[in-house]
Amino acid sequence: MTTSSDYVDGVLRKFIARHDGQYLDHSHAYGPQSPDLIEYYLTELLGRPWQFRAGFASRLLDDPQGVMAPDFERVERDQPLRPGDVLVFGAKLDGPGTVGIFVRPGGRVGSVQMFTQNPGPATTVDIMRDGTLNTLLGAWRLTYAAECKIIADKFAAQLHGDDWPEQPKVGDVVRGMQVVSVTRTDEELPGRAVFVGGRGHGKTAFIERLKAKFGRGPK
């Protein structure tokens, strides 16, 4: 099993600790279902509202409404899973399938442990990849690019507006870092910019640049 990033691992651990044993009904339709739990989880993971629009749980893998792209990459069923991956199971008989969050390999050969609900409240269950009712179709995983943007946006929100340039624009270079997006810009409130630039590549180098610039990392 490959490991997840510190960010995803932290969100997952807090999410399970907060919601274990609860009934989560995000959509307020048909009672607490497995997609409701995913709606809550992805809303926390992305830092913005996320809604399940695929219909049957098993249809999430096809992403017919484009709610997973481009923030998530598809993981095929035979690829290694990481904690925090959103698992999609299809029903072997005519049924909706189920979805959940991969936690760790299962305690049986051919099984996985995932955090899900229905039947029963949210809990970690041991489920066979190819069971009598459902079979694993694949999974979705947060991309590194999306994770960098989430971390940067959360970090920007913690900083005082005076730390950012007045009315920044995409492409501006501020103190050696380039503005790649602006979360808000209007006449009354200066936009909060998301920076990238400097030496190094990838998420780790990006976070280190934030720490070097502001003297601390994102909380």
Secondary structure, 3 states (H helix, E strand, C coil): CCCCCHHHHHHHHHHHHHHCCCCCCCCCCCCCCHHHHHHHHHHHHHCCCCCCCCCCHHHHHCCCCCCCCCCEEEEECCCCCCCCCEEEEEECCCCCCEEEEEEEECCCCCEEEEEECCCCCCEEEEEECECCCEEEEEEEEECHHHHHHHHHHHHHHHCCHHHCCCCCCCCCEECCEEEEEECCCCCCCCCCEEEECCCCCHHHHHHHHHHHHHCCCCC
